[in-house]
Amino acid sequence: MAAATTGTTGSARTSGGSTRKPTSTANASGRPTRRLVIVESPSKAKKIQPYLGNDYVVESSVGHIRDLPRGAADVPAKYKGESWARLGVDVDNQFSPLYIVTPEKRSTVSELREALKTVDELLLATDPDREGEAIAWHLLETLQPKVPVRRMVFHEITESAIRAAAENTRELDQHLVDAQETRRILDRLYGYEVSPVLWKKVMPKLSAGRVQSVATRLIVQRERDRIAFRSAEYWDIAATLDAGEKATPRSFGARLLQVDDKRVATGRDFDSLGQLKKGSAEVVTLNEAEARRLAEGLQDRPMEVASVDSKPYTRKPYPPFMTSTLQQEAGRKLRFSSERTMRSAQRLYENGYITYMRTDSTTLSATAIEAARSQARELYGDAYVADSPRQYTRKVKNAQEAHEAIRPAGETFRTPGAIAREVDGDDFRLYEMIWQRTIASQMNDARGTTVSVRIAGTAGTGEKVVFASSGRTITFPGFLKAYVETLDDGASGQQADDAESRLPELTEGQPLTATELVPDGHSTSPPSRFTEPALVKAMEEMGIGRPSTYASTIKTILDRGYVWKKGSALVPSWVAFAVVGLMEQHFGQLVDYDFTAAMEDDLDSIASGDDSRVHWLSGFYFGTDGASSGSEIARAGGLKKLVGSNLEEIDARTVNSIPMFADAAGNDVVVRVGRYGPYLERIVDGESQRANLPDDLAPDELSEEIAEKLFSVPQEGRKLGTDPVTGHEIVAKEGRFGPYVTELLPEPEVPEGAKKKPAKPKPRTGSLFKSMTVDTITLEDALRLLSLPRIVGTDPDSGDEITAQNGRYGPYLKKGTDSRSLSGEEQLFTVTLEEALEIYKQPKQRGRAAAAPPLRELGEDASTKKKMVIKDGRFGPYVTDGETNASLRKGDSVEEITDERASELLAERRAKAPAKKTTTRKPAASKSTASKSTAAKGTATKTGTRTAAAKKTTTRSTAAKTTPTKSTGTRTRKTPTT
């Protein structure tokens, strides 16, 4: 690897990097030393420039400037004939990567090179993590500066932090660069070797990934558990007890706990098949009849307090946020997706409101602890502040280099009210949550009392029973004054930390009266589907992937169609079932949870310098000779051998078949994943019977009843009759884009002597009106639909023919190139020439002539505080706040969508909207400054204005040139720059 100090002079290096303070601010010529600072984001550059002053020029790389080739077209001509060109990694030459400057970054590289000409030193100030270190190394290798180069690192964007970072620089950390590069190469090898297997055996355009495939497996396995789940029913009795008129409160609730010294069964006593678990022999399971009989036997029977157990209650504060817990809590409390959370956190960081948001640490600096304690004391009083500073340390599996926790930036924290006029919407809500959590972390414990009571009685039928009740009172709220964590969705039996349930003062032997005894039936529930917060939590606990990549991983599996959302729940597609099944059967180690977590440990050993990048990659890809060394993949001969030897053994039909159940006649019902989507199949009397599967049907909802209903609709369509004019049979079908009618045309005759069969004529088709269904449409209705477009008449002035047509956006009139909307579908058959001419006399309007009433009204959008409604649009229902429109997704229904989900859709749509273009007027007789834009790491979008010191930039040719391959000690990197 090229030394990290390429282009530096006069700087000593110690192991792990060194720090130094500039001893002089002047160069040899006597003028002040001028430094170029490169960050990833234009908005960050704009924020930092004023803190550093005129002797610094702050520029942005706008994320990564180079990467492995994205496709064959990106590979330089000189490498196209190489056997490894497809991978972009020379696996036979120490896994040397081929890096190219991405086309959209060529102008950025030119501008940075131009800026280097006017400075005396280069400071690489990319993000303080592995990816940031790698970006800094790529900048160094691409720019090849002839001035000294240092690494500038900061964790918050405040004036004091930026100045301190500029005064305390270090060298590039080669171990971190190696670790990040190994991850990039590993992901390329994994994806480029395994994905083609999916293309051949499942369907084209699928992808496999080191983390995404394992995350998909987690979601698929949860759905399998739901499909296999069998519910169990159990009963108990809910009692309302009276403690007497002097008691406060007088009445309280209790539940049946024991009958004749045997514990009454609860949900946790049953397994997923609805059977009592082993070791539950001393448990009694009540059915409805027994519960009702026992309740009747307890009517008017005396009861008394058998025991009272009172204990002090203490709850310690939650640690400050790190990346994974921020995503989880924002998902629970704010209903943000992981991507939405990280997008907002990125903005808050770049604008100086919070510290760096990609961290595994819960540690706070001494300055931050003092700021939190001071603010807590000011807001809540001395009694609420912990006696001594609280520090939170944790053993993080696969922890990245130590950072500080996510907290408000600065030596003193700004309250949410203080920044309310500067940020709004998502950013304000997220900052408020981070601020509250940080303050709460330095406050005193919450204290209270928990009470557990047992109430005994004897039924008239002789059974001895025990009821149980518990309560909690909070005597000192402590940190709960500032912050209360939200419970997970579907968390049954849990109680919020600030919830209280009061019981009256009770004493042992005290008589009680049962004022109400209600037999209560329960049934066990299947395991809840993963939500984004729950998936993040599971992946972190299992050590799968990096918390900083969870948001992009979830976005990938959603975008790829492996998973879709039903409300906030993550539902796997049938394609995901097929892909995961193939991976489990033929590449089981690649999606093994423990193996994937162990891989993270191996990559961390490279980051710490304990292992060699080339040695590890060689074992993973080619295998190792030693039976006791390396991973199971390495011992099995490596990834290349694993993929090559297994490919021919994979039966495509088997991996694309998901057995479901047997129908009433004993026929196996199977879901098959075909090239054009999933479908149902069963063999009846030796004949295959198939049925289309609706896109919005979750796998665990496919029951025998639904399957029979789907099989009852013939794939060839419902026959309506024969067109009396053409003699062709007319059918109604369900299609990908909705129900429609069409005609069945006979096969064309092949003329004698013809070399090939003539093309089959295209049948007439017509989409059903919204008021029609496949089950109810008649032949008469179908023929009317097939008669469209209808000629209304001819415009006497222009001579153009006017037709009435049913299009993608609804019914309309067409005259030449001029189209006008009709108010209703029935008007297609009734509009007259006179009415059509009248419509054309009116000024043309954009969109529909009259706005239809909303399908449903919702609450206010969390960001804009504007009223949200659901409307019916040309592409289906959508949510709008009057400014932003967002289509409802698969799994979202007009009737069931929540305000939180609607706000999430609108926020995602705003984030994807193109940035507003801004222009800056050049001052007279001044040097021009280049205009660039704000973009998160890894994007190439350009907006905004660069705040670097003024300089003139000239337009230069960016013809491709190739940097010669250089010796790098352990390997070579091929780095053509174009």
N, C-alpha and C positions, 0 to 999 in steps of 0.2 A: 504493500500500500504506500502511496506517496505520503511523505511525511506531512503531518498536520501543520508544520511550520513552513511549508513551501512559500517562498517569497518573503520570509521574515529575516531580519538581520539583528544581531546583537541581543537576542533574547535567550536566556538559559532555560532549559527544560528539566523538570524533575518528574519522577514517576507519578502518573496520575494527573499531571498538569500543575502549573505553578501560577501564582498570582504576583502581580507587581503594580506599583503605582508609578505613573509617569513622573519622572524627575524634572522634566522641563516641558514647557508648553511652546518652546520655540525650536525651529529646525536649524540646520547649519547656516542657512542664509539669513537667520535672524528674525524671520517673520514667524508668526504663530503657527504651530503645527495644526494642519488641517486634516480632519479624519472623516472617512466615509463609514457610516453605520448602515448596515443592511438588515432589515427585518422582513417578515413575510407579508405583512398586511399594510396596504396604503393608509388605512385608518390609524393603525399603530404608528406608522411613520409620522403622520400629521400630529398625533398626540405627543410624540417624543421630541420632535424638533425644537419646540420652544424651551424645553427643559435643558437642552445641551448648549444652546447658543450658536453664534455665527461661525465658530471654528469647527462645527460639525455639520456634515451633510447627511441627512437621513433619507434613505431610499428604500424601496420595497421590491422584493423578488416576486411578489404575488404568489406565494406558495412555492411548490417545487418548480425548478427550472428544467430539470431533466429526469428521465426515468428509463426503464427498459422499454423496448419497442412495443407499441400497442398492437401491432399487426405486421403482416409481411410488407405492407407498403412503407412502413417506417424504417425497415432495415436498410442500411446503406448498401449500395450496389456491391461494394467490395466484399461484403459478408454474406450476400444472398445464397451463394453456393455452398456455404458451410453447413455441415450436418446439424449443428446446434442453432442455426439462425432462427428456427421456429420458436425456440425457447427464449432466445435473447441472452442465454447464459452458456458459456463455453465450459461444459461439464467435464471435458477432458483436459482442461488447462486450469486446474485449481479453481473451478467454478467462477471463472472471470466473467463478470456481467458486462453486457454491451449497453452503454448508456448513450442516449441521444437527447439533444435539446429539443423539447417538444416544439412543433411549429409555431404555436401561439405564444411561445416565450422567446422567440428569436429577437424580437424588437426589445424586450426587457433586458436580455443579455447585452445587446448592443448599447443600450442606455447606461447600464451599470459599468460597462467597460469604458464608456466615455467619461463617466463620473470619476472613475479611478485615476484618470489622467491628471486631475487637478488636486489630488490629496496626497498626504504623506504617510497615512496609516489606514488600514482597513480593520473595522471592528464588525465581526459577524455576530449579530444580536438576534438570532432566531430563537424559537421557543426552547425552554429549558428541559427538554425531554429527548428521548432517543431520536424521534423523528426530526426534531429541531436540530440536533447535532448532525444528523445525516444531511439535512438541507444545507447547513453551514459547510460541510465537507464538499458537497456538490458545487456550491458557489466557489469554493476555493479551487477546485479542480477545473472548473469551467473558465473562470475569469483569469486564472494564472497571474495573480497580481505581482508586481515588482516592488511593492512596498511592504513593510512589516504587517503581519496579520495577527490579530488576537481574537479570542472568543469572549464576548460580552454576554453575561447571563443575569437576568432579573426575573423575579416572580410576581411583581406587581408594577403597574405603570403609574408611579407617582414621582414627583420631582426628586425627592431624596433618594428613592430606590434607583432611578435612572442614573443620577449623578454618581451614586456609589458604585453601580455596575460599570460605569465608564472608567472609574478610577481603579477598579479591582478586576482586571481581566485575567484570563487564563489561556492556555493552549487548548486546541481541539482534543477531545477525549476519544482516542482511537478505539478503545474498547466499546464505547457506546456506538460509534459509527459501525464497527464490525457487527455488533448485535443487531442493529437495525437493518443493515445490509443482508445479514443472514436471514432475517425474517422475510425480507422482500424476495430474496432468491428462493427460499423455501416455499413461499406462497405461489411463486411463479411455477416452480417444478410441480407442486401439488395440483394446482389448477390446470396447467397445460398438459399434464399426463393423464389425469383422471377425468377431466371434463369430456374429452373425445369419446371415452367409454360410454358416458351418458348419452352423447349424441347418437352413437351407433345402436345402443340397446334400449333407450327410452324414447327420446325425441330430440330434435335439433335445438340448439341455442340454450341448452341447460348449462349449469356451471357447478363445479365442486370447489370447496375451499376448506382450508385447515380449520377455521373456526365456524364458518357459516354452515358447513355440513353437520357439525356436531350440534350447533344450536337448533338446526332443523330437526335433527334426530330427537332432541329433548321434547320438542313440540309434538312430533309424530308419536313418540312413546306415550305422552300424556293422553293423546287422542285414542290410542290403542287401549289404554287403561280404562278410558271412559266407555269405549265400545264393549269391552269385556265385562264391565261392571254390572253387577246384579244387586238390586236394592233389597235391603232387609227391613222389615217392619217391626217395631217394638213400641210398647205402651208404658206409660207411667201415670202418675196422678199429680196434678197441680193443686196445691191447697192454699187457701187464704185463711190466715189465722188471726184471731183477735186476742190481744194481750191485755185487754181491760181498758177502762175509760181513762185511767191515769197515765197510760203509756203514750209515748211520743216517738214515732207514729204509733197509732193504735193497731193498725193492721199491717201485716207483712206477708210476703209470699214464701212458700217452701215447696220442695219437690220430694216425691217418694224416693227414698234411698235404699231401704232394705225391707224384705218380707221374710219373716222367720229366720233371721240371721244370714240370709243370702242377699247379696247385692243385686239390685235391679239392673238389668242390662241397659247400657247406653250405646250410642253410635260407635264408640271406639272399641267395643267388644266384638264387632263384626268385621270380617275380611271383605275383599272386593267382590267375592262371589256370593255375599249375603249369608255366609255361614259364621257361626261363633268361632272365634279364634281358639287355638289350643291354649289350655290353661284357664279356660273360662267355665270349668265344671261347677264352680261355686257361685255361678251367676244364674239368676232366674229371669227368664224372658216372658214377659206378660203379653198376652194377646188382648184384643179389644174386649172380648167377653169377660176375661178374668179381671181386667182393669175396672170395668163397669161394676162387676159384682163386688170387688173389694171396696170401691168407692161407696157403694150403697151400704156395705157392712160397717163403714166408718162414720156414717151419718149419725150425729148426736152422740158420738162416743167421746169420753173424756180423753184429753191429751195433756202432756206435761213436758217441760223442758228437761231433757236428759243430761245435757252438758252444754257448757258455754266456754269456748276457747278464744281468748282475746290476745292478740299479738301486736307489737308495734310494727308499723309499715314504713319502709324507707325506699325511695326511688331516686337513683343517682341521675344526674343530667346525661343527655346524649352527647357523644363526641361531636366535634365540628365535622362539617361535610368533607368527604373526599368524592372522587368522581362517581363511583358506583352508588354511594348512598344519596348523593345529590339527584341522580337520575331516578332512583327508586322513590324518594320522597316527593320530588316534583311530579312524578307520575301519579302518586297516591293523592297528594294534597291539591295540586294544581291541574291534574289531568293532562299533563304534558307528555308527549311522546319523548323517547330518549333523544331523538334528533332535534326536536324543538327545544328541549332543555339545553343541549350543548350549543345550539345556535345562539340562544339567548345569553348563555354564560360566556361565549366567545365575545359577544358584543360588550358585555359588562367588563370583561377583562381588558379588551383593547381600548376601552374608553376610560380606564383607570378607576373603576368602581370596585372590582374584586381582584383577588390574587389569582394566579394561574389555575385554570380549572381542570387540568389533567394531572391528577395526583393520586397516589395511594396512601398518603399520609394523613393522620389525624392530629399531628403535632402543630402547636402554635408557637410562634416566636415569643420571646420574653416581652417584646414591645406590644405584640398583639394581645397577649394575656393581660398586660396592664391596661391597655385600651378597653378591653371587654369588661374588666373588673371596675374600672372607673365609670364606664357608662352604666353598668348595672347598678352601681352604688348611687349614681345620680338619678336614675329612673325609678329604682325600687327601694332604696335605703340600705343601710349597712347590714341589717339583719338578713338580707337576701343574698349577700355576697359571701362566697366560701371563705373560711378563715385563712386558707393558704391557696396559692395559685394551683389550678388543676391542669395537669398535663396528661394527654391521652396518647398512649403508645399501644401499638397492636402488632402482632405478627401477621403480616399480610402475605398470603400465599402468592408467590411470583411477584413480589413487590418491585416496583420500578425504583429508580434512584430516589433518595429521600427528598421530598419537597415539603412545603408547609401545607396545612389543610386549606380548603377553600374558605375564605373569610373576606370581610370588607377590606379594601385596600387602605393603606396609610397608617400613620402612627396614632391617629385618633380616627374613630369610626364615624361616618356620617349616618345619621338616622334616615330611615326611609322618607320621613317628612321633608328632610333637608334636600333630597334629590328628586322630589316628586315633580318639580317643574322641568327637570332635565331628562328624565326617562319616564316612559309610561308603558302600558300594556304588559307584555310578557316580561320585559326586563325589570320593571318595577316590582312585579309580584315575586320574581325569582330573587331579586336583591333583598327584598323584605324577608323572605324565608331564610336566606343565608345570614343576614344580620341577626335575626331572632335566634337562630341556632347557635351562632357564635357567642352572643351575649349569654344565652342560657347555659353554655358549657362552663362558665365561670361562676355560676350561682350555686346556692346551697341546695342540698337534697330536699325533695318533697317528703314530708313526714305525716304520718297518720296512724290509724288503727284498723286492723282487720279483725272481724269477729266471725267465728264459725259456730253455728248452733245446731244441735240435734234434738228433735222432738219425737217422743215415743208415744205409742198408743196401741190399743188392741181392738181389732174389728169384732163386730158382733158374731162373725163366723169363726172367730178364734185365732186368726192370723195376728202375729205381733209385727208391727210396722215401725219404721223409723223414717222421719222426714228430715231433710237438711235444708238449711238456709245460711247464707253468708252475706256479710255487709262490709263496706269499707267507708271510712270517713277520713278526710284529709284535714289535719289540724294546722299544717303549715305548708302552703303550696310551693314555696321555694322556686326552683327554676321553671315550674309549670306556669308561673305568672308570665313568663316570656315566650315559652314555646311548648307545644304539645305535638308529639309525633302522630301521624295519621296511621290507622290500621290498614293492613293489606285488604284488598277486595276479597270477599269470600272467607274472611277470617272468622269462623264461627267460634263462639264461646269466649272470645277475647273481649277485654274491656279497655277502653281508652284510659290512659294514665291519669287523666284528671276527672274521670267519672267516679261518682260516689253512689253508694246504695246504703241507706241508713236503716238500721234495725233498732227497735226499742231496747231499753235497758231490761235485760232478762236475767233471771237467777235460776239456778238448778232447782228442779222440783216445782217451779211455777206452773200453775194450771193454765191451759190455753183452750180456746174454743175454735173449732173449724167452721168458719162461716160459709165456706164454699169448697167443694171437692170435685174437680173436673178431670175425668179420664182424658188423657192426652196422647194421641197417636203420633208417631214419628217414623220417618223412613230415612235410611242412610243415603247420602248423596255421593255422586261420583266425584273424583278429584277435580278441582276447579282447573279450567284451562289457564295456561300462562297468560298473564298480562305483561306488558313491557317491563314494569317494575319487578314483577315476580321472576321473569326470565333473567333479568340482570342480576338479581339476588342469587338465583340458582347457579348461574355461570360463575359468579364471583366465588361462591362457597366451594364450587368444584374445581376452581383454578383454571377454568377454560378461557383462553384468550386474555386480553388486557382490558381493564375497565375503560380506557380511553378509546377503544375501538368498538365497544358494545353498540353505540348508537349507529355506526355505519354498518355493523353486522346485521342488526335488526332491519335497517333500511334495505340492505341487499336482499334478504330473504323475502321481504315484502315486494320489492320491485321485481324480483325474479319469478314471482308467482308461486313460490313454495308455501307461502303463508298469506292469509288474508285476515282482515279484522272483522269481527262480529261484535259491535260495540267496542269495548276495550280489550276483548279476549282475542288471542292469537289462535287462528284455526288453520291446520295444515290442509293443503290441497291434496287431491289424489295423486298428482304428479310427485309431490313430496313423499307420499307413501312408497311409490315405486322406486324413487331414487334412494331413499333411506334403506329400503329392503335390499336393493342391489348392493349398496355399500356394506351393509351388515353381513350379507352372505359371502361376498367375494373380497371385500377390503375391510374386514371387521376392525382391524387394528387402527385404521385411519380415522374411524369414528368412535373409537373407544374413549370413554370419558377420562379414565386414568392416564391413558397414553397421551392424550392431548394436553392434559395438565402437566405431565412429566416433560413433555416437549417444551413447555414454557420454562421449566426449571433448567433444562439444557441450554436454552437460549439465554437465560440469565447468567449461566456459568460463562458464556462467551462474553457477556457484558462486563463481568467482573475479571476477565482475563484468565479464568481457570481452564478454559477449553479453547481449542483452535477452531475457527470458522470452517476452514477447509476440511479438517479432520471430521468434524461433525456432519457437514453436508455430504462428504464422501460416503460415510457410513449410512446415512439416510437414503441416498440415491442409489449407490452401487452395492451396499451391504458391507459387512465386515467378515473377516476370516475367523476371528475368535468367537467361540460359542458363548463365552461369558461376558463379552464386551458389547457395548452399544444397546440400542433399543431392540424390541422384537422385530421391527421392520428391518433394521440393519442385519440382525441374525438370520432373517428369512431371505436375505439376498438383496434387500433394498427396494425402493419404490419402482425403479425401472423394470426389474425382474417380476415384481408382484403384478404390475399392470400387464406386462407382455404375456406372462404365463397364464393369467386368468381370463384374458379376453375371449378366447375361443370357447372356454367352458361356460360362459354366461349364456343362458337361454333367455332370449328377449321375451318370449311369451310368458315364461314363469315369473320373471321379475316384474312384469307389467300386469300381473294378476294378483288381486287382493281378495282372498276368500272372505265372505261375510257371514253367511248363514245358509241353512237349508229351508226351502219353502215348505208349505203344507204337504206337498206330494213327495218330499224328500229330495228334491232337485237342488244341487248346490248353486247358490247365487254368488256370482263373482263380479267384482269391479275390475274392469280392464282399462288400462291407460293406453289409448291409441295415439296415432300421429296427430289426430285432429281433436283430441280431448278424451276424457273418461266416459265410459258407458257401462251399463249393466249387461250381464249375459248369464243365461242358464241354458241347459240342454234339456229339451222336452221331447220325449219320444224320438230321440236321436237327431232332432233338429235344433239348431241354435236359435234362441230367441233373445233379441237385444232391445235395449231401451236407453234413450239419452238421459244423462244425469243433469239436473239443474245446477248452474254455477253456484248458486247461493245455498245449496244444501250441505250442511256440515256433515262430515263422515259419521259422527256418532248419532246423527239424526236419521240415518238410513235404516228404517225398520222394515219388517216383512210387509206391513200394510202399505207403506210408501212404495216399496218395490213392486208390489202387485199393481198398484195404481199406475206406475210408470210403464210396466209391461203391457198394461191394457191399452196403451196408445200405440198403434202400429207405427213402425218406423217409416213405412211407405205413405203414412198419412191417413186421415179419415176420408173415406170415399163419400163424396157428396152427390155424385150423379154424372150424367153425360151432357156436354154442351150440345144443344140441339142443332147448332149451326155447323160446328166443326166435327162433331162426333167424338171429340177427345174427352177422356175421363177427367173430372175435376176433383182435386183433393185439397184438404186443409192440413197444414203441417206446423210443427214447432221448429223454428230455425234459430240460428245463433243470434239474430237481430230481432227476434220476436215472431209471433205467429203470422202465417201468410197462406194464401191460396195460390195454386198453380195448376197447369194442365199437364197430363202425361202424354207425351208425343211418341208415336211409333218410331222404331229404329228405321233410319233412312235406307232405302234399297241401294245396293252397290251395282252401278252400271256394269254391264258386261264388258270385260276387257280393262276395267279400271284398275290401276295399280294400288290405290289405297282407298279406304273407306271415306265417303264424303262426311264433312263436318255435320254434326247433329244440330238441327235448328234450335234456337233458344226459345224455351216456352214462355208464355205470358205468365207474369206473377203480379200479385197485389197484396200489400200489407193490410192486415185486418184493422178496422177502426178500433178505437179504444173501447167502444161499447160492445165489441164482438169477442167471442172466444172460439177456439177450435171445436169445442164440444157442442156449441149451439148454432154456429153459422149454418145457413141454408144454401142450397144450390143457387137460388135466386140472388142472395146477397153476394155469393162468390162471383157470379156472372157479371154483376154490376161492378164489382171491384176490378175484374179483368177487362171491363170495357174502357177503363181509364187509360190514357187521358181522353177526355171528352171534348169534342170540338163544339165550342159555344157559338161561334159565328166569326164574321169578318168585320174588322174595323172599316167603316165606309170611307174614312178620311185617308188612312195610310194603306189600306188593302191588306194589312197583316192579319193572319189568322189568330184568333184567341182560343186558348184551350184551358180546360180545368184539369189540374193534376194533383195527385197526392204524393208529396215529396218527403224527403227526410225531415224537413222542418215543419211539416204539416200541409194542409190543403192550400193551393194557391192558383192564381191565374197567370198565364204566360202569353205575352204578345211580343214576338221577336226576342229581344234580350231583356225586355221589361217585365219583371214579375211583381205581382201584388198578392198579399196574403188574403185568404178568405177567413171568415169568422168561425166557420164550423165545417166538419167533414161532410155533413149531409148536403151542404151547399154545392158540393162538387156536381151533384146530379140535378140541382134545382136552379142554379144561377142562370139567368137569361142574358141575351146579348145586351139588352138595354141596361140591366143592372151592372154588367161587366164594364160597359162604356162609362157608366156613372162612377164606378170605382176608379177607373183610369183618369177621370177628370180631377180627382182629388190629388193634392200634393203627396208625393211619395214619402212614406214614413219609414224610419229605420226600425226593424222589428215588427212586432204585432201591432195591429191598429188599436187594440184595447188591452190593457193589462189584466190578466186573469187574477182572481182572488188567490191568496196564498193557500197552499194545501194545509199548512199548520203554522201556528204562531208559537215562537219559543221565547226564552228570556233574553237578557242582555248578553252581548258578546263580552267575554272576560277582558279583551284588550281595548276595544273601541267604546265599550259601554253603550253600544247602539242595539236597538231591538233586532232580533234575528227572526227570520221567517223561512219556511220551506216553500219553494215554488216549483211548478212543473215547467221544465224548459225543453228545448228542442232535443237535448241529449238525455232527458230524464229529469228526475227531481234534483234540486240543488238547494243549498242553504245560502242565504245572503244577509248581510247587515246593511244593505243599501249602497255599499261601496265595493265590497269584495264578494264574488260568487264562487262557490265550491261545490262540485258535484258530489252527491252521496256515493259512497263506495259499495262494493259488494259486501253484503252483510249489514249495511245500514238500511233501516226501514223508516219510512215517513212517520209511522205511528210510534215507534219505540226509540228513535234517536233522542239522546239527552242533550241538555244545554252544553255540557262539558265536551261531548263528542263534536257537536256542531262548531264550537269555538276552536277545537283542535283542527278541524278541516279547514276553517277559514284561515287559521294561523299558517298552516302548511301551504295554502294557496298564496298567501301574501309573500311567504318566503321564496316561492318559486317564480314570483312575478319579476319581470325584467326591471333592473334598476333604472331610476329616472335619470335621464341624461342631463348633465349640467355643463354649462360653458363658462369659461373665465375670460374676462376681457384683459388683453395684454396692455399694460401701461405703456404710454408713449416713451419711445427711446430707451426702453429697458430690455434686458436680455430675456429671451423666452424661457419659460418653464414648461416642462412636459406635464400633461394632464394624465393622471392615472386614477385607478379606482380602488374602492374598498372591497376586499374579498377575503373570505376565510381561507385558512391554509388549504392548499391543494386546488384552488380554483383559479381560473384565469380571467375572471371578469374584471373590467377596469372601469372605475368611476372616480369622482372626487378630484381633488387637486393635490399634487405632491407639494410638500412644504420645504423641500430642500432649498439650500441657498441657490440664488439665481445663477444659471449658467446657460450657455448657448449649446444646443444640441443640433447636430447636422444629420441629415438623412444619409444613411450609408447602405451600401449593398450588403445583403446577408447571404451571399453565396456560400454554399457548403464548403467546409474545409475539415480535414481530418487530423486530429491530434495524434501523433505517432504513439504506438503502444509503448508503455514505459514499464520498466522493471519496478516492482513494488515490494520486493522482499519476499513475501509469502505468496503473492499471486500478481497477475496483471489485470488491469481493468481496461477494456477497450472503450475509449471515450471519444467517439467522433462528435464534434460540435458543428452545428450547421447554422 
